[in-house]
Amino acid sequence: MKTAILVVGLSLAMIGGAAAATITNKDSNSHVLTVTEGSNQSDMVVEAGATVNFCPAGCFVTMPSGDRETLSGSENVEIINGDAVIK
């Protein structure tokens, strides 16, 4: 029984990670995004050249330009010249 619960839990964790939004920083300097999920707000640093998975269940993101976007958790976002491009 414990093994079955563990397998289901791991499967759900992998599905949740696969559904997360992805952001890739194509700039040569790092950028800070403000991510709001529910009532929790945090700053997320995306280093130059890095790709980060985040926001698996939807969130609001304040981009480096100051624009605020709503993400469902399935988007691919690229930071290019300080601007976010959502795909």
C-alpha positions, 0 to 999 in steps of 0.5 A, spaced: 500 500 500 505 504 501 509 503 495 502 504 491 501 511 494 509 513 493 508 511 486 502 515 485 505 521 489 511 521 484 507 521 478 503 527 480 509 530 482 512 529 475 506 531 471 506 537 476 513 539 474 511 538 466 505 543 466 510 549 469 511 555 465 518 556 463 522 562 462 529 563 459 533 569 460 537 570 453 540 576 455 547 577 458 545 580 465 540 577 470 533 579 471 528 579 477 521 577 476 516 578 482 511 572 482 505 572 485 501 565 487 495 565 491 497 570 496 504 568 496 509 573 493 516 572 492 522 575 487 525 570 482 532 571 479 533 568 472 541 568 471 543 570 464 542 564 459 538 560 465 532 557 464 527 556 470 521 552 471 516 555 475 508 557 476 505 550 476 498 552 477 498 559 475 500 565 477 501 573 476 508 575 474 511 582 474 516 582 468 523 586 468 519 591 464 514 592 469 509 589 465 504 584 469 502 578 466 497 572 468 500 565 466 496 559 467 502 554 468 504 552 461 507 558 457 514 558 455 517 565 456 523 568 453 527 575 456 530 578 450 533 585 451 529 586 458 522 584 455 518 578 456 516 574 450 510 569 451 510 563 447 
